[in-house]
Amino acid sequence: MADVAPDPHGATAAVVAFILALTTPPWPDDAAEAERMLARLGVHPTGEVDAHGGGSEPRALAGGPDTVDHVSLGTHEGAVTSTHFSLARHGGPRDPLVRREHDALVAALTAALGPSRSPIEGQPNPVVWDVGELEVGVQLFDRVDSSVMAWVEHRERSARAEAAAGDGPVLDAPAVAPAVRPGAADPA
């Protein structure tokens, strides 16, 4: 969802197809396998690391649907935990075009994956779908710059990474993460 999408429905369809391809089993076991899978989708490593902490290594990637602005592959102790990507960046807060693009993506994913749920009790944003061992999520950011972030995350591996970092659920947490109370969300 670039700055101005000439065909927002086509852009939404491309992002949904990208997400559905990421959720097609099997989920990659390691970064090399994930990079091969992503290469088939037109996404390639940039050779950069987005951030680094302990055994977690988010890696910067480039490519994917024209609407994808930035892609990161998350790993922890060699296992792939997630793929996150930004879909839209527009100047200014509460951009109505970004809101429409977000809403179109959520509607299209709901049509493809079924009803979503909110991981934050009482909050409409973000929304997530449980797809087997994976979680698909979409979040709208619109307080400073308007953007949409989406992700596909392996729930168990991500829980282990969060537990190892000391800021997540315990290792034998339920397959579906419990809801978080309002106010606990990042104000950004």
C-alpha positions in Angstrom: 0.0 0.0 0.0 2.3 2.6 -1.3 1.8 6.4 -0.8 -0.9 6.5 -3.4 -2.3 3.2 -4.6 -3.9 3.5 -8.1 -5.8 0.2 -7.5 -6.4 -0.3 -3.7 -8.4 -3.4 -4.3 -5.5 -4.9 -6.4 -3.1 -3.8 -3.7 -5.2 -5.5 -1.0 -5.5 -8.7 -3.0 -1.7 -8.8 -3.5 -1.1 -8.4 0.3 -3.7 -11.0 1.1 -2.0 -13.4 -1.4 1.4 -12.7 0.2 0.0 -13.4 3.7 -1.8 -16.6 2.6 1.5 -17.8 1.0 3.3 -17.2 4.3 0.7 -19.2 6.1 0.9 -22.2 3.8 2.5 -25.1 5.6 5.2 -25.9 6.5 6.5 -23.0 8.5 10.2 -22.7 7.9 12.5 -24.1 10.5 15.5 -21.8 10.0 16.4 -18.5 8.4 17.9 -20.1 5.3 14.7 -22.1 4.7 12.6 -18.9 5.3 14.8 -16.9 2.9 14.2 -19.5 0.2 10.5 -19.4 0.8 10.4 -15.6 0.7 12.6 -15.6 -2.4 9.8 -17.5 -4.2 7.5 -14.6 -3.2 10.0 -12.0 -4.5 11.5 -11.0 -1.1 15.2 -11.1 -0.6 17.6 -10.3 2.2 19.2 -6.9 2.3 22.2 -8.1 4.4 21.1 -5.8 7.2 19.9 -6.6 10.7 17.0 -4.6 11.9 17.8 -5.0 15.6 19.6 -7.5 17.7 19.0 -8.7 21.3 20.3 -11.9 22.8 19.3 -14.9 20.6 16.8 -12.9 18.5 17.9 -11.6 15.1 15.3 -9.6 13.1 16.7 -9.4 9.6 15.8 -6.7 7.0 14.4 -7.9 3.7 13.3 -6.2 0.5 10.7 -7.1 -2.1 7.2 -8.6 -2.0 4.1 -7.0 -3.3 4.6 -3.4 -4.5 2.6 -2.3 -1.5 5.1 -3.7 1.0 7.4 -1.0 2.4 9.6 -3.0 4.7 9.9 -6.7 5.6 11.6 -8.2 8.6 12.3 -11.9 9.4 12.5 -12.7 13.1 14.5 -15.6 14.5 15.4 -16.8 17.9 18.1 -19.3 18.6 18.1 -20.2 14.9 14.3 -20.9 14.6 12.1 -18.6 12.6 9.6 -16.8 14.8 7.9 -14.3 12.5 7.7 -12.2 9.4 6.6 -8.6 9.9 6.0 -6.0 7.3 4.9 -2.4 6.9 2.3 -1.8 4.2 1.6 2.0 4.1 3.3 5.1 5.2 1.7 8.5 4.8 2.5 11.8 6.3 0.6 12.9 9.3 -1.7 11.4 11.8 -5.1 9.7 11.1 -4.7 9.6 7.4 -8.1 8.5 6.0 -6.5 6.7 3.0 -4.4 4.6 5.3 -7.5 3.9 7.4 -9.4 2.7 4.3 -6.5 0.5 3.2 -6.3 -1.0 6.7 -10.0 -1.6 6.8 -9.9 -3.2 3.3 -7.1 -5.5 4.4 -8.9 -6.6 7.5 -12.1 -7.2 5.6 -10.2 -9.3 2.9 -8.3 -11.3 5.6 -11.6 -11.9 7.4 -13.1 -13.2 4.2 -10.1 -15.5 3.7 -9.4 -16.6 7.3 -12.6 -16.2 9.1 -13.4 -14.0 12.1 -10.5 -12.1 13.8 -10.0 -11.5 17.5 -8.4 -8.8 19.5 -5.4 -9.8 21.7 -6.0 -6.6 23.8 -9.2 -6.8 25.7 -11.6 -4.1 24.7 -9.4 -2.7 22.0 -10.2 -2.9 18.2 -6.6 -2.7 17.2 -4.6 -4.8 16.5 -6.6 -7.7 15.1 -5.3 -11.3 14.8 -6.4 -14.6 13.2 -5.3 -18.0 14.4 -4.1 -20.1 11.4 -3.0 -23.5 12.8 0.3 -22.9 14.7 0.5 -19.4 13.3 -1.0 -16.0 14.1 -1.7 -13.5 11.4 -2.0 -9.9 12.6 -2.8 -6.4 11.3 -2.3 -3.2 13.2 -3.0 0.4 12.3 -0.7 3.1 13.6 -2.1 6.6 13.2 -1.1 8.9 16.0 2.1 10.3 14.5 2.6 8.9 11.0 -0.1 6.7 9.6 0.9 3.2 8.6 -0.3 -0.4 8.6 1.8 -3.3 9.9 1.0 -6.9 9.3 2.7 -10.1 10.5 2.7 -13.8 10.5 4.1 -15.3 13.6 4.7 -18.8 14.9 3.0 -18.7 18.3 5.0 -21.2 20.2 8.4 -20.1 18.9 7.5 -16.4 19.5 6.4 -17.2 23.1 9.8 -18.9 23.7 11.6 -15.8 22.3 9.6 -13.5 24.5 10.1 -15.7 27.6 13.9 -15.8 26.9 13.8 -12.0 26.7 12.0 -11.8 30.0 9.0 -9.9 28.6 6.6 -12.5 27.5 4.6 -15.6 28.5 6.1 -18.6 30.1 7.4 -21.4 27.9 4.4 -23.6 28.6 1.9 -20.9 27.8 -1.4 -21.8 26.1 -1.3 -22.0 22.3 -3.4 -18.8 22.1 -2.0 -15.9 24.1 -4.3 -14.5 26.7 -5.8 -11.1 26.2 -4.0 -8.0 27.5 -5.9 -5.4 29.5 -6.5 -2.0 28.0 -3.7 0.5 28.7 -1.0 -2.1 28.4 -0.6 -1.4 24.7 2.2 0.7 23.3 0.9 4.3 23.0 2.7 4.7 19.7 
